[in-house]
Amino acid sequence: MQQKNSNFIKLLALMIAGSSLVGCYNKEEFKHIIQNGYDKVRANTKVKGDFCYYLGVLKFPYTDQPKLDEDSRWTTWNKEDLAVSLPLFAEIGLLSRQPVEGQSGLYHYDLTDLGREYWNQYVKKGVSGPLYHNQFCYGPIVVERVTDVTKKEYTRAQGYSYNEVNLLVQFQYHVIDIPDWAINNQEKLNAVYPQVKVRLPDKSYVQTIKFYVGKDEKLYQDNLSYFQIKPTSETIDNSK
């Protein structure tokens, strides 16, 4: 996992066998590569879109667990995530929420039919067993055009076999199939997940990604993935 407040996670390394692009900067080819990369990540991970609201580690149905003095730092962080994310998505309608009898402030949660439509779970190995990471995803990216390609060259220190060449590719995109639950609750979502604001229909956005040239003179890209947005109380400006 990335750090607690990371706004996305790398899930798939994409090798681009496109050495003919180096030097000519064919923007249409870059557009195709980027779109194909996002499409492949969605297909391989089974996410509903390219913007995912991370809930935390849990298995549904789930019952709130109070914080304990003996909790590890990671367990405390996870419980803090769940304490913010689960009530929000219960209010939005992707989760059901029922009070635990005789235990004030604790609730049972489960997926609603709407929640199951946008829910994604992936499993990672933990110290004491598998960890079930949960998120709600929406909004496939549609690349409109590549607006700029900038070449950056870095000289390797003595002993390295080749210098590093990076290409910074800026592109414009819009998002499709945005569900009503995201549009109608954008202020609530942006307050809990401020790193990447809710994407809206009929609006274009700008993103920059990095390609690098391998010593085989081919282009590679290892950063194309969906945006995993984590709950936080911090205010981070990402209004582009």
QUIFEN-V841235 format. One line per field, one symbol per residue. phi: phi as a letter, one per 20 degrees, with the letter a starting at -180 (. if undefined). psi: psi as a letter, one per 40 degrees, with the letter a starting at -180 (. if undefined). burial: 1 if it has 24 or more other ideal C-beta (glycine too) atoms within 12 Angstrom, else 0. A space follows every 10 residues. Layout:
BEGIN
phi->???
psi->???
burial->???
END
This chain:
BEGIN
phi->.ffgdfebcf cbededecff ffoelfffff gfffffffff ffffemffae ccefeqeace fcdgdffcfe ffffffgfff gffeffffff ffoecebcfe fmcfndcecb fegffffdfc ccdcfdfdqf ddecbdcbmf edfeaeeacd ecdceffgoe ebfecdcede cdbcddlfff ffffcfffff fecffcfgfd flcdcccccd dceffemeec bccebfeedd fbefdcecef
psi->iaidfieihh dhhhhhgfde dhddfhdddd dddddddddd ddddefidae hhhhdahihi iihihiiide iidddddddd dddddddded ddeeiihhih hegheiihii hidddddeih hihihideai hhhiihiigi hhhdihdihh hhhhhiihei diihhihhhh iiiihifhid dddefddddd ddgedhihhi ifiiihihih iihieeeihi hfehiihhhi hieihhhfe.
burial->1000101110 1001010100 1100100011 1011101111 1100101111 1111111101 0101100000 0000101111 1111111111 0111111000 0000001011 1000100111 1100000000 0011111111 1110010010 0000000000 0000111111 1111100110 1110110111 0111111110 0000101111 1110000011 1011111111 1100000100
END
